[in-house]
Amino acid sequence: MKTARILIVLAGVVLSALAAGCTSPTGVLMNSGITTPAPQVTVSPEITLLSQGALLPVQTLPAEQYVDVQLSKERPDYSIHLLYNGGKGEVSVQNIFLKATLSDGQVIEQYMNDNQRQPRRGDEIVIKGTRGSDRVEVYITSVGQTYKILDKELLVNRL
């Protein structure tokens, strides 16, 4: 009697999966009758990040991956500071990348710790800014996915 119940439940699960479409291939796979091997392309992390950066809107990290960063522009030298403070998701942060487009047209790109090790609390990127408005974008790679977490125009507060 127990075997019959198990078989009925198992059949119900299989039918539910089929009805939900969980076993069907994606539309791309269904349309392609011919399989061609994908070309082998070697891309450095910097190129991948920058090509994604053009497409990424500012995103909020998932709650379990949240980390705190502080971005500021200091007087009198107009230096731009990105300070990493850690947070709930600090164990999953793989790298932090800063891209600054300065008012003089210069573009500065830099990984925290030169992408040599995982960021730690208190790590900081300091770059030379300009007197004008500098645009700064900050990207975090966490659990293999890159998020654009900041995109700001920085001005020095004039008192």
N, CA, C and O of each residue as an XYZ file, in Angstrom:
636
protein
N       0.812     -1.196      0.000
C       0.000      0.000      0.000
C       0.860      1.268      0.000
O       0.538      2.248     -0.671
N       1.973      1.233      0.771
C       2.850      2.393      0.810
C       3.531      2.609     -0.533
O       3.757      3.751     -0.933
N       3.859      1.537     -1.232
C       4.499      1.652     -2.533
C       3.570      2.343     -3.526
O       4.019      3.164     -4.327
N       2.298      2.022     -3.481
C       1.326      2.641     -4.384
C       1.227      4.140     -4.119
O       1.156      4.933     -5.058
N       1.222      4.531     -2.847
C       1.158      5.953     -2.503
C       2.405      6.684     -2.995
O       2.313      7.782     -3.545
N       3.555      6.078     -2.798
C       4.811      6.698     -3.233
C       4.810      6.882     -4.739
O       5.226      7.930     -5.233
N       4.347      5.877     -5.480
C       4.296      5.980     -6.938
C       3.323      7.060     -7.393
O       3.601      7.792     -8.343
N       2.200      7.158     -6.725
C       1.210      8.184     -7.084
C       1.775      9.587     -6.822
O       1.630     10.482     -7.655
N       2.417      9.772     -5.669
C       3.010     11.072     -5.347
C       4.121     11.402     -6.344
O       4.207     12.531     -6.826
N       4.965     10.424     -6.653
C       6.049     10.636     -7.606
C       5.507     11.002     -8.989
O       6.037     11.897     -9.646
N       4.465     10.319     -9.424
C       3.849     10.624    -10.715
C       3.261     12.040    -10.705
O       3.341     12.757    -11.703
N       2.674     12.434     -9.578
C       2.127     13.790     -9.456
C       3.216     14.847     -9.556
O       3.018     15.880    -10.196
N       4.364     14.603     -8.933
C       5.482     15.549     -8.989
C       6.001     15.668    -10.415
O       6.256     16.773    -10.893
N       6.159     14.537    -11.098
C       6.652     14.549    -12.480
C       5.680     15.294    -13.385
O       6.100     16.113    -14.203
N       4.381     15.017    -13.247
C       3.385     15.701    -14.070
C       3.353     17.208    -13.773
O       3.184     18.016    -14.687
N       3.513     17.585    -12.501
C       3.547     19.003    -12.149
C       4.750     19.703    -12.785
O       4.632     20.824    -13.281
N       5.907     19.034    -12.766
C       7.104     19.612    -13.379
C       6.928     19.771    -14.876
O       7.341     20.780    -15.448
N       6.319     18.786    -15.513
C       6.075     18.875    -16.956
C       5.085     19.986    -17.279
O       5.266     20.723    -18.248
N       4.041     20.103    -16.470
C       3.027     21.132    -16.706
C       3.597     22.533    -16.494
O       3.188     23.472    -17.177
N       4.524     22.685    -15.569
C       5.113     23.993    -15.286
C       6.174     24.375    -16.308
O       6.604     25.528    -16.355
N       6.596     23.425    -17.122
C       7.597     23.716    -18.135
C       9.010     23.668    -17.604
O       9.925     24.179    -18.251
N       9.212     23.076    -16.458
C      10.538     23.025    -15.847
C      11.511     22.119    -16.592
O      12.722     22.207    -16.390
N      10.992     21.259    -17.442
C      11.877     20.321    -18.125
C      12.112     20.684    -19.582
O      12.906     20.029    -20.257
N      11.433     21.722    -20.083
C      11.603     22.058    -21.495
C      12.857     22.903    -21.694
O      13.210     23.688    -20.814
N      13.537     22.761    -22.833
C      14.726     23.575    -23.091
C      14.335     25.018    -23.365
O      13.168     25.319    -23.616
N      15.315     25.902    -23.314
C      15.039     27.320    -23.575
C      14.673     27.511    -25.037
O      14.925     26.639    -25.869
N      14.078     28.656    -25.344
C      13.666     28.947    -26.712
C      14.827     28.954    -27.686
O      14.660     28.552    -28.837
N      15.980     29.392    -27.264
C      17.143     29.443    -28.142
C      17.561     28.041    -28.542
O      17.891     27.791    -29.701
N      17.548     27.125    -27.582
C      17.947     25.760    -27.884
C      16.926     25.061    -28.771
O      17.304     24.234    -29.601
N      15.648     25.370    -28.618
C      14.619     24.720    -29.416
C      14.698     25.172    -30.874
O      14.412     24.382    -31.774
N      15.079     26.421    -31.124
C      15.095     26.942    -32.474
C      16.326     26.526    -33.267
O      16.288     26.518    -34.497
N      17.405     26.184    -32.596
C      18.622     25.858    -33.315
C      18.726     24.357    -33.531
O      18.844     23.589    -32.576
N      18.682     23.949    -34.779
C      18.819     22.545    -35.113
C      20.272     22.172    -35.332
O      20.638     21.004    -35.209
N      21.095     23.142    -35.650
C      22.505     22.901    -35.927
C      23.313     23.448    -34.763
O      23.087     24.568    -34.306
N      24.245     22.657    -34.296
C      25.102     23.135    -33.216
C      26.455     23.514    -33.784
O      27.096     22.725    -34.478
N      26.878     24.718    -33.483
C      28.199     25.178    -33.897
C      28.982     25.503    -32.649
O      28.427     26.075    -31.711
N      30.242     25.159    -32.610
C      31.022     25.460    -31.411
C      31.197     26.967    -31.247
O      31.390     27.698    -32.218
N      31.124     27.406    -30.008
C      31.314     28.830    -29.719
C      32.788     29.177    -29.884
O      33.658     28.388    -29.519
N      33.069     30.354    -30.434
C      34.472     30.739    -30.587
C      35.119     30.944    -29.223
O      34.487     31.443    -28.292
N      36.376     30.557    -29.118
C      37.117     30.743    -27.874
C      37.651     32.161    -27.831
O      38.432     32.565    -28.692
N      37.227     32.919    -26.826
C      37.661     34.303    -26.682
C      38.246     34.461    -25.289
O      37.614     34.094    -24.299
N      39.436     35.001    -25.216
C      40.056     35.288    -23.933
C      39.935     36.775    -23.681
O      40.411     37.598    -24.463
N      39.281     37.111    -22.558
C      39.045     38.510    -22.231
C      39.594     38.772    -20.839
O      39.352     38.002    -19.910
N      40.325     39.848    -20.705
C      40.842     40.202    -19.379
C      39.695     40.751    -18.540
O      38.715     41.248    -19.096
N      39.795     40.673    -17.196
C      38.717     41.178    -16.339
C      38.417     42.651    -16.569
O      37.265     43.073    -16.460
N      39.446     43.443    -16.886
C      39.231     44.869    -17.080
C      38.321     45.124    -18.281
O      37.411     45.950    -18.210
N      38.569     44.413    -19.383
C      37.767     44.618    -20.583
C      36.337     44.157    -20.329
O      35.385     44.822    -20.737
N      36.188     43.037    -19.666
C      34.857     42.528    -19.359
C      34.105     43.526    -18.494
O      32.942     43.830    -18.761
N      34.754     44.032    -17.468
C      34.106     44.954    -16.567
C      33.703     46.233    -17.280
O      32.591     46.724    -17.086
N      34.585     46.777    -18.097
C      34.271     48.023    -18.785
C      33.168     47.836    -19.804
O      32.313     48.709    -19.950
N      33.167     46.717    -20.516
C      32.103     46.512    -21.490
C      30.769     46.331    -20.787
O      29.734     46.749    -21.306
N      30.779     45.706    -19.600
C      29.540     45.573    -18.843
C      29.146     46.915    -18.250
O      27.961     47.235    -18.158
N      30.135     47.701    -17.847
C      29.860     48.969    -17.191
C      29.055     49.912    -18.050
O      28.246     50.681    -17.531
N      29.257     49.870    -19.357
C      28.513     50.744    -20.246
C      27.030     50.375    -20.238
O      26.176     51.214    -20.526
N      26.731     49.134    -19.913
C      25.356     48.660    -19.950
C      24.693     48.655    -18.581
O      23.467     48.594    -18.490
N      25.477     48.717    -17.523
C      24.931     48.568    -16.186
C      24.344     49.862    -15.646
O      25.020     50.891    -15.648
N      23.102     49.832    -15.186
C      22.583     50.971    -14.433
C      23.072     50.842    -12.987
O      23.611     49.801    -12.612
N      22.891     51.873    -12.180
C      23.242     51.775    -10.770
C      22.321     50.738    -10.140
O      21.103     50.777    -10.317
N      22.929     49.804     -9.397
C      22.173     48.710     -8.807
C      22.386     48.675     -7.299
O      23.394     49.158     -6.784
N      21.421     48.096     -6.612
C      21.541     47.872     -5.181
C      21.976     46.433     -4.978
O      21.397     45.514     -5.557
N      22.989     46.240     -4.163
C      23.432     44.888     -3.851
C      22.332     44.153     -3.094
O      21.613     44.773     -2.310
N      22.182     42.849     -3.309
C      21.233     42.082     -2.493
C      21.587     42.228     -1.013
O      22.754     42.412     -0.666
N      20.598     42.147     -0.159
C      20.794     42.392      1.274
C      21.895     41.533      1.877
O      22.665     42.012      2.710
N      21.979     40.279      1.473
C      22.991     39.387      2.049
C      24.396     39.672      1.512
O      25.373     39.141      2.040
N      24.510     40.507      0.465
C      25.805     40.855     -0.117
C      26.172     42.317      0.125
O      27.167     42.799     -0.417
N      25.381     43.030      0.933
C      25.579     44.463      1.129
C      26.925     44.766      1.776
O      27.334     44.107      2.732
N      27.605     45.775      1.235
C      28.822     46.326      1.831
C      28.747     47.844      1.731
O      28.034     48.394      0.892
N      29.492     48.502      2.596
C      29.473     49.960      2.660
C      30.752     50.530      2.061
O      31.853     50.100      2.402
N      30.597     51.501      1.165
C      31.727     52.254      0.631
C      31.400     53.734      0.767
O      30.242     54.138      0.670
N      32.436     54.535      0.993
C      32.258     55.974      1.093
C      33.097     56.641      0.021
O      34.288     56.363     -0.114
N      32.466     57.525     -0.742
C      33.123     58.236     -1.827
C      33.136     59.720     -1.486
O      32.103     60.294     -1.143
N      34.303     60.334     -1.580
C      34.397     61.761     -1.266
C      35.476     62.428     -2.109
O      36.364     61.776     -2.658
N      35.367     63.746     -2.191
C      36.362     64.564     -2.875
C      36.862     65.579     -1.859
O      36.074     66.325     -1.276
N      38.169     65.605     -1.649
C      38.753     66.375     -0.559
C      39.399     67.668     -1.047
O      39.872     67.765     -2.179
N      39.402     68.648     -0.162
C      40.126     69.884     -0.403
C      41.446     69.796      0.306
O      41.494     69.014      1.255
N      42.474     70.442      0.010
C      42.665     71.423     -1.040
C      43.184     70.819     -2.335
O      43.315     71.525     -3.335
N      43.485     69.511     -2.334
C      44.121     68.923     -3.517
C      43.133     68.275     -4.488
O      43.547     67.766     -5.529
N      41.825     68.283     -4.167
C      40.763     67.733     -5.016
C      40.908     66.229     -5.237
O      40.418     65.699     -6.234
N      41.574     65.543     -4.318
C      41.736     64.092     -4.462
C      40.401     63.394     -4.212
O      39.576     63.843     -3.416
N      40.222     62.288     -4.916
C      39.005     61.485     -4.806
C      39.351     60.254     -3.978
O      40.321     59.552     -4.265
N      38.544     60.001     -2.945
C      38.782     58.893     -2.017
C      37.598     57.927     -2.054
O      36.442     58.339     -1.957
N      37.903     56.641     -2.196
C      36.903     55.588     -2.079
C      37.348     54.689     -0.937
O      38.367     54.006     -1.043
N      36.588     54.684      0.156
C      36.919     53.922      1.351
C      35.967     52.738      1.472
O      34.750     52.899      1.385
N      36.531     51.546      1.672
C      35.751     50.320      1.832
C      35.597     50.021      3.318
O      36.588     49.874      4.033
N      34.340     49.929      3.785
C      34.064     49.706      5.199
C      33.565     48.306      5.521
O      33.238     48.027      6.674
N      33.497     47.417      4.533
C      33.006     46.063      4.787
C      31.498     46.059      4.954
O      30.813     46.997      4.545
N      30.999     45.013      5.550
C      29.566     44.881      5.768
C      29.160     43.431      5.772
O      30.000     42.532      5.807
N      27.859     43.211      5.736
C      27.300     41.857      5.832
C      27.839     40.931      4.739
O      28.057     39.748      4.999
N      28.056     41.440      3.527
C      28.486     40.608      2.416
C      29.967     40.686      2.100
O      30.381     40.319      1.001
N      30.780     41.160      3.046
C      32.201     41.376      2.745
C      32.948     40.097      2.399
O      33.950     40.159      1.687
N      32.500     38.948      2.873
C      33.208     37.702      2.557
C      33.031     37.306      1.093
O      33.836     36.543      0.558
N      32.000     37.809      0.450
C      31.753     37.432     -0.942
C      32.250     38.466     -1.953
O      32.147     38.233     -3.158
N      32.788     39.602     -1.496
C      33.297     40.623     -2.406
C      34.619     40.140     -3.002
O      35.563     39.820     -2.280
N      34.663     40.096     -4.335
C      35.872     39.640     -5.019
C      36.772     40.807     -5.408
O      37.992     40.725     -5.263
N      36.177     41.896     -5.902
C      36.974     43.080     -6.203
C      36.097     44.320     -6.252
O      34.874     44.247     -6.379
N      36.769     45.460     -6.146
C      36.113     46.766     -6.236
C      36.883     47.560     -7.278
O      38.112     47.606     -7.256
N      36.146     48.185     -8.193
C      36.740     48.901     -9.314
C      36.192     50.316     -9.351
O      34.986     50.525     -9.213
N      37.076     51.288     -9.536
C      36.688     52.690     -9.627
C      37.056     53.207    -11.007
O      38.162     52.974    -11.495
N      36.124     53.906    -11.629
C      36.372     54.559    -12.916
C      35.982     56.024    -12.754
O      34.831     56.346    -12.461
N      36.957     56.902    -12.949
C      36.709     58.338    -12.805
C      36.939     59.029    -14.139
O      37.988     58.865    -14.762
N      35.949     59.802    -14.572
C      36.082     60.632    -15.761
C      36.200     62.068    -15.255
O      35.231     62.662    -14.783
N      37.401     62.601    -15.363
C      37.681     63.918    -14.798
C      37.196     65.022    -15.721
O      36.960     64.792    -16.907
N      37.048     66.224    -15.171
C      36.527     67.349    -15.953
C      37.474     67.746    -17.079
O      37.051     68.411    -18.025
N      38.740     67.357    -17.001
C      39.680     67.668    -18.083
C      39.693     66.584    -19.168
O      40.509     66.642    -20.087
N      38.792     65.596    -19.067
C      38.678     64.547    -20.081
C      39.476     63.292    -19.781
O      39.295     62.278    -20.456
N      40.335     63.331    -18.808
C      41.142     62.164    -18.453
C      40.258     61.106    -17.779
O      39.381     61.436    -16.981
N      40.502     59.833    -18.111
C      39.783     58.720    -17.498
C      40.784     57.907    -16.682
O      41.810     57.469    -17.203
N      40.480     57.709    -15.406
C      41.328     56.928    -14.508
C      40.535     55.709    -14.063
O      39.408     55.826    -13.581
N      41.137     54.540    -14.230
C      40.508     53.288    -13.824
C      41.447     52.576    -12.873
O      42.636     52.432    -13.156
N      40.907     52.123    -11.727
C      41.771     51.470    -10.758
C      40.991     50.462     -9.928
O      39.880     50.734     -9.474
N      41.599     49.283     -9.738
C      41.063     48.275     -8.839
C      41.600     48.540     -7.440
O      42.732     48.994     -7.272
N      40.777     48.254     -6.442
C      41.259     48.325     -5.076
C      42.284     47.216     -4.890
O      42.044     46.081     -5.301
N      43.390     47.518     -4.294
C      44.502     46.575     -4.076
C      45.059     46.060     -5.391
O      45.614     44.962     -5.442
N      44.919     46.836     -6.451
C      45.402     46.459     -7.785
C      44.912     45.082     -8.203
O      45.578     44.389     -8.972
N      43.748     44.681     -7.697
C      43.115     43.396     -8.007
C      44.019     42.212     -7.629
O      43.914     41.137     -8.219
N      44.903     42.412     -6.645
C      45.809     41.356     -6.202
C      45.209     40.505     -5.096
O      45.552     39.330     -4.964
N      44.320     41.079     -4.301
C      43.689     40.335     -3.211
C      42.294     40.885     -2.975
O      41.933     41.954     -3.468
N      41.533     40.142     -2.225
C      40.173     40.542     -1.884
C      40.212     41.797     -0.995
O      41.060     41.889     -0.107
N      39.309     42.760     -1.221
C      39.299     43.966     -0.384
C      39.040     43.636      1.091
O      38.314     42.696      1.416
N      39.643     44.422      1.958
C      39.461     44.289      3.403
C      38.985     45.621      3.956
O      39.208     46.671      3.353
N      38.323     45.570      5.115
C      37.865     46.810      5.765
C      39.017     47.792      5.898
O      40.121     47.425      6.300
N      38.746     49.036      5.557
C      39.757     50.086      5.672
C      40.575     50.296      4.408
O      41.327     51.267      4.323
N      40.448     49.401      3.411
C      41.167     49.607      2.152
C      40.612     50.852      1.466
O      39.435     51.185      1.608
N      41.483     51.531      0.719
C      41.081     52.794      0.114
C      41.758     52.982     -1.237
O      42.904     52.580     -1.441
N      41.027     53.598     -2.144
C      41.590     54.055     -3.418
C      41.633     55.571     -3.335
O      40.641     56.209     -2.985
N      42.788     56.146     -3.658
C      42.926     57.604     -3.697
C      43.495     57.952     -5.064
O      44.562     57.473     -5.448
N      42.760     58.804     -5.802
C      43.241     59.252     -7.106
C      43.203     60.771     -7.147
O      42.504     61.414     -6.364
N      43.960     61.322     -8.064
C      44.022     62.769     -8.218
C      42.813     63.233     -9.026
O      42.599     62.772    -10.147
N      42.024     64.143     -8.459
C      40.879     64.695     -9.143
C      41.190     66.062     -9.710
O      42.346     66.484     -9.741
N      40.157     66.754    -10.157
C      40.320     68.106    -10.691
C      39.476     69.086     -9.879
O      38.691     68.686     -9.019
N      39.645     70.334    -10.159
C      38.895     71.378     -9.472
C      37.425     71.379     -9.899
O      36.551     71.813     -9.149
N      37.167     70.890    -11.107
C      35.808     70.877    -11.638
C      35.005     69.670    -11.191
O      35.292     69.042    -10.172
N      33.991     69.368    -11.985
C      33.099     68.254    -11.699
C      33.691     66.966    -12.270
O      33.936     66.876    -13.473
N      33.919     65.975    -11.417
C      34.467     64.689    -11.824
C      33.390     63.612    -11.639
O      32.752     63.534    -10.590
N      33.201     62.794    -12.662
C      32.217     61.714    -12.594
C      32.926     60.439    -12.147
O      33.941     60.048    -12.724
N      32.385     59.795    -11.115
C      32.992     58.586    -10.570
C      31.967     57.458    -10.578
O      30.836     57.615    -10.121
N      32.403     56.296    -11.119
C      31.586     55.087    -11.115
C      32.311     54.040    -10.274
O      33.528     53.891    -10.376
N      31.561     53.317     -9.445
C      32.137     52.280     -8.592
C      31.407     50.967     -8.880
O      30.178     50.897     -8.871
N      32.210     49.929     -9.135
C      31.694     48.595     -9.435
C      32.197     47.619     -8.383
O      33.359     47.671     -7.978
N      31.315     46.730     -7.943
C      31.699     45.667     -7.012
C      31.360     44.337     -7.652
O      30.255     44.149     -8.160
N      32.314     43.407     -7.627
C      32.056     42.047     -8.069
C      31.886     41.202     -6.822
O      32.794     41.082     -5.999
N      30.696     40.614     -6.698
C      30.356     39.807     -5.531
C      29.651     38.552     -6.021
O      28.700     38.631     -6.800
N      30.106     37.418     -5.574
C      29.570     36.112     -5.954
C      29.548     35.978     -7.479
O      28.590     35.457     -8.051
N      30.592     36.444     -8.114
C      30.739     36.293     -9.558
C      29.928     37.251    -10.407
O      30.005     37.180    -11.634
N      29.157     38.139     -9.811
C      28.344     39.095    -10.569
C      28.824     40.513    -10.267
O      29.118     40.849     -9.121
N      28.899     41.343    -11.319
C      29.358     42.715    -11.159
C      28.169     43.655    -11.042
O      27.236     43.604    -11.843
N      28.218     44.511    -10.033
C      27.173     45.496     -9.776
C      27.782     46.891     -9.855
O      28.853     47.143     -9.304
N      27.096     47.785    -10.538
C      27.487     49.198    -10.540
C      26.737     49.829     -9.374
O      25.525     50.033     -9.446
N      27.465     50.139     -8.292
C      26.781     50.592     -7.081
C      26.753     52.109     -6.923
O      25.925     52.640     -6.183
N      27.647     52.806     -7.611
C      27.670     54.267     -7.537
C      27.964     54.867     -8.899
O      28.744     54.310     -9.672
N      27.348     55.989     -9.194
C      27.635     56.785    -10.384
C      27.335     58.230     -9.981
O      26.185     58.668    -10.018
N      28.390     58.969     -9.592
C      28.196     60.305     -9.020
C      29.071     61.344     -9.689
O      30.180     61.060    -10.141
N      28.540     62.558     -9.741
C      29.325     63.745    -10.099
C      29.825     64.333     -8.787
O      29.033     64.654     -7.901
N      31.142     64.471     -8.667
C      31.720     64.999     -7.429
C      32.214     66.428     -7.625
O      32.947     66.722     -8.569
N      31.807     67.295     -6.734
C      32.275     68.676     -6.675
C      32.819     68.926     -5.292
O      32.360     68.312     -4.328
N      33.781     69.810     -5.171
C      34.286     70.186     -3.853
C      33.348     71.242     -3.286
O      32.992     72.203     -3.966
N      32.952     71.051     -2.025
C      32.109     72.051     -1.371
C      32.898     73.329     -1.154
O      33.983     73.320     -0.572
N      32.338     74.418     -1.630
C      33.020     75.713     -1.472
C      32.332     76.469     -0.350
O      31.124     76.706     -0.377
N      33.114     76.831      0.614
C      32.539     77.517      1.786
C      32.567     78.999      1.636
O      32.123     79.719      2.530
